[in-house]
Amino acid sequence: MDLLLDVVEVKATKDYKLFLEFENGEKRVFDMEPYMDRPPYIQLKGSPFFKIAYVDYGTVCWPGNIDIAPETLYDLSKPVVN
């Protein structure tokens, strides 16, 4: 998808899911599990730091200067079904 939408809210869970809200109001879920054995995310695996994900500059970040591209989050996430 060619959209570049900012993340405006994130909630991280202990099972490596990110519940996201984008600037267009869409709520989506992104599974970080496949990334957790790769740098730089391996630093977050098994750490309480994963759950303190926050939004900065329109994307999801963690302590230690770790982030993930917002287009990846949008393109590879799934809509949340209420």
C-alpha positions as CSV (number, residue, x, y, z in Angstrom):
1,M,0.0,0.0,0.0
2,D,1.3,3.5,-0.8
3,L,-0.2,5.2,2.3
4,L,2.1,6.7,4.8
5,L,0.0,7.1,8.0
6,D,1.2,8.1,11.4
7,V,0.6,5.9,14.4
8,V,-1.2,8.0,17.1
9,E,-1.6,5.3,19.8
10,V,0.0,2.0,20.7
11,K,-0.6,-0.7,23.3
12,A,1.9,-3.5,23.5
13,T,1.0,-6.9,25.0
14,K,3.2,-9.5,26.6
15,D,2.6,-11.9,23.6
16,Y,4.3,-9.3,21.3
17,K,1.2,-7.8,19.7
18,L,0.9,-4.1,19.0
19,F,-2.6,-2.7,19.1
20,L,-2.3,0.4,17.0
21,E,-4.4,3.4,16.1
22,F,-3.5,5.4,13.0
23,E,-4.2,9.0,12.2
24,N,-7.1,8.0,9.9
25,G,-8.8,6.4,12.9
26,E,-8.1,2.8,11.8
27,K,-7.4,0.4,14.6
28,R,-5.1,-2.5,13.6
29,V,-3.0,-5.2,15.3
30,F,0.5,-6.0,14.3
31,D,2.3,-9.2,15.4
32,M,5.9,-8.6,16.4
33,E,6.6,-12.3,17.2
34,P,8.3,-13.0,13.8
35,Y,10.7,-10.0,14.4
36,M,11.7,-10.8,18.0
37,D,14.8,-12.9,17.0
38,R,16.1,-10.2,14.7
39,P,18.2,-7.1,15.6
40,P,17.4,-4.7,17.1
41,Y,14.2,-6.3,18.5
42,I,16.0,-9.2,20.0
43,Q,16.9,-6.8,22.8
44,L,13.2,-6.6,23.7
45,K,12.5,-10.3,23.7
46,G,11.6,-11.4,27.2
47,S,12.1,-7.9,28.5
48,P,9.6,-5.7,30.3
49,F,10.7,-2.9,27.9
50,F,8.6,-4.4,25.0
51,K,5.4,-3.4,26.9
52,I,6.4,0.2,27.3
53,A,6.2,0.9,23.6
54,Y,5.3,4.5,22.9
55,V,4.6,6.7,19.9
56,D,7.1,9.3,18.7
57,Y,7.3,11.0,15.3
58,G,4.4,8.9,14.1
59,T,5.8,5.5,14.7
60,V,6.2,3.0,17.5
61,C,9.4,3.3,19.6
62,W,11.0,1.6,22.6
63,P,13.8,2.6,25.0
64,G,17.3,2.1,23.5
65,N,16.6,3.9,20.3
66,I,14.5,1.1,18.8
67,D,11.6,1.7,16.4
68,I,9.8,0.2,13.5
69,A,8.6,1.9,10.3
70,P,5.0,3.1,10.3
71,E,4.5,1.8,6.7
72,T,5.5,-1.7,7.9
73,L,3.1,-1.5,10.8
74,Y,0.3,-0.4,8.5
75,D,0.9,-2.7,5.6
76,L,1.5,-5.9,7.6
77,S,-1.1,-5.4,10.3
78,K,-4.7,-6.6,10.4
79,P,-7.8,-4.6,11.1
80,V,-9.2,-4.9,14.6
81,V,-12.6,-6.5,14.5
82,N,-14.9,-5.1,17.3
